[in-house]
Amino acid sequence: MSELSRRTLITRGLAAAAGLSGLAVADRIANRYGLVPPDGSGVYGPGETLTYAAQRLLTRRSLAREFSRGQISSAPFANPVEPPTDAFKRSQAGGFNDWTLAVDGLVARPTTLSLEDVKRLPVRSQITQVICEEGWSYVAEWIGTPLIEILNVTGLSTQARYAVYFSSEPDTWESIDMADALHPQTLVTYAMNDGELPVAFGGPLRLRLPRQLGYKSVKFLTRVTLTDSVKSLGKGRGSASADAGYTWYAGI
Amino acid sequence: MWYVAFGVVSGHIRRNLLPQGTAAGDAWSYNRLERLTYMGVVFALFPLIIWTGLAMSPAFVAAVPGADAVFGGRQSARTLHFLLSVLLVVFVLVHVAMVWRAGFRRRVVAMITGRADETPL
């Protein structure tokens, strides 16, 4: 084996320095254009950033596949949820008449909507796939109003970067960037297939996000808040599931 | 991807991986079976495991409709992904076992430096 010559040593040193400064520049550019996800730090951070940046550059406006009525799954799988709280049971006994959706944060007019208010907004239905992190999937029709219609009612600050949304289940919250929040297939749903949205599938209100894994489609939706940073929420990684070690951007 | 591009340009794939017999006693080149296996891993297993992986990504399938349909849907892609991963694990185990038998230290040194210590084993 020959020893490393001075020339190869210098060439390789320069190449390594160029590579490192290239990485630093890439990091600054990614930050500037909002390509770094809230969980873009830590051991898996670079991988999360690479995935999120690539998806945002390539698939920002794509639409999830919509299926025909004949392809709807005959037996959709209801992922088990925690036993309902007493407050939830009371609301359910009253037909969810007292259920409200609060929209606040970086909006012009913070608003609290009842179920009836949500149902009066423009209706959209979509037959899309629910895709779970665990591997199973099913196709169902989801009926609701696009989140962007609700944000049209409340008005939206240009500083908003994330929509954070909460479930009535304790410690269950997620967030998405504005590309997904304003996406036409991001629905606040209240009906599924031929009827009301069953509690087992997240009724009375569930946010549906067909371009990401199922855990981002939070059940029992109670609040949406618009913010420019998610650093102060939980551990600052953007969602309860990201705090627990899941990826924040679940378009995968 | 870089490996394949470099392999094609440098002639590595043509020289070392296209199936052909080698002279008996030539311990540093691959025999027909090894060449077929490496070709299969590089040009079939890896591309397919990447594709079936992408076919399970909701955002990618939204952008590239049909990425999962060619496999017959995401659940078929998922099954294939699993089988492919088993094949890759088997390949790695056999591959490392063969390197072990052929002189682990010397082979690994050759892999990293690109220079073979050609003195007889």
HADDOCK unambig.tbl for C-alpha pairs under 7 A between the chains (distance, minus, plus):
assign (segid A and resid 1 and name CA) (segid B and resid 115 and name CA) 6.98 0.50 0.50
assign (segid A and resid 59 and name CA) (segid B and resid 59 and name CA) 6.88 0.50 0.50
assign (segid A and resid 59 and name CA) (segid B and resid 63 and name CA) 5.55 0.50 0.50
assign (segid A and resid 62 and name CA) (segid B and resid 62 and name CA) 5.71 0.50 0.50
assign (segid A and resid 62 and name CA) (segid B and resid 63 and name CA) 4.95 0.50 0.50
assign (segid A and resid 63 and name CA) (segid B and resid 62 and name CA) 5.32 0.50 0.50
assign (segid A and resid 63 and name CA) (segid B and resid 63 and name CA) 6.82 0.50 0.50
assign (segid A and resid 64 and name CA) (segid B and resid 62 and name CA) 4.23 0.50 0.50
assign (segid A and resid 65 and name CA) (segid B and resid 62 and name CA) 5.81 0.50 0.50
assign (segid A and resid 211 and name CA) (segid B and resid 58 and name CA) 5.07 0.50 0.50
assign (segid A and resid 211 and name CA) (segid B and resid 59 and name CA) 4.86 0.50 0.50
assign (segid A and resid 211 and name CA) (segid B and resid 62 and name CA) 6.81 0.50 0.50
assign (segid A and resid 212 and name CA) (segid B and resid 58 and name CA) 5.70 0.50 0.50
assign (segid A and resid 212 and name CA) (segid B and resid 59 and name CA) 6.35 0.50 0.50
assign (segid A and resid 213 and name CA) (segid B and resid 58 and name CA) 6.93 0.50 0.50
assign (segid A and resid 251 and name CA) (segid B and resid 57 and name CA) 6.12 0.50 0.50
assign (segid A and resid 251 and name CA) (segid B and resid 58 and name CA) 5.55 0.50 0.50
assign (segid A and resid 251 and name CA) (segid B and resid 59 and name CA) 4.71 0.50 0.50
assign (segid A and resid 252 and name CA) (segid B and resid 57 and name CA) 5.17 0.50 0.50
assign (segid A and resid 252 and name CA) (segid B and resid 58 and name CA) 6.99 0.50 0.50
assign (segid A and resid 252 and name CA) (segid B and resid 59 and name CA) 6.80 0.50 0.50
